[in-house]
Amino acid sequence: MNALRILVVEDEVRLLESIRQGLSEEGFAVEAAESAEAAEKIIAAGALDLIVLDLQLPGKSGIELLREMRAAKNHTPVLILTARGSLEDRVAGLDSGGDDYLTKPFAFAELVARVKALGRRRSQTASPILKVGDLEFDTIKRRVRIGEHVVALSPKEKMLLELLMRNAGQVVTRDMIAETVWDSDYKALTNLIEVFVNRLRQKIDPRSDRSLIVTVRGVGYTIRAE
Ligand code: CA
């Protein structure tokens, strides 16, 4: 099996170097760039399997780089690095075509796990489209459809739906939802999560007799795998 080729874009030189060295030791082929401008040259050369992208960079931002890549039909998976608590960055990053995110500071094992998961996803399915029944989520265009009908969802509703669809058939806990969508502790959010899930249900589940999103009492929610 060939090593995944990974580009790491990070302007904090010590962090960049430690990620580069750590991923190399895990057997990945790693390139490093300290700016979006430097990254562009490496991306242009092609053949990358994954990009680890810090959003806050001097000069061109990670978001701008990501948007330009996706506009140019470059669908290389991107793992976003965001500062702790910067929910807006995370939403913008996922909305701009990011595939996953990691909040700094992170444990290195967590980075490796995410990198491997994205690498697997890349090799298993070329398609960035999640499907459950006739519900379709294009994770690149960030567009949700039921059959031919486009469903209008807010960025947070999309984050929640993506979380459920990526884990179809498995229980997604309220903690996972709070952490992913609000970057927060669920205890402060219990009612809000319920209201939010119900609103999403109404949008994707117009037939109330057979709900796609099922409540797992006391734990969280699951979306039917079908
Ligand atoms: Ca930075």
Boltz pocket constraint, residues with backbone or C-beta under 6 A from the ligand:
constraints:
  - pocket:
      binder: B
      contacts: [[A, 10], [A, 11], [A, 12], [A, 54], [A, 55], [A, 56], [A, 57]]
      max_distance: 6.0
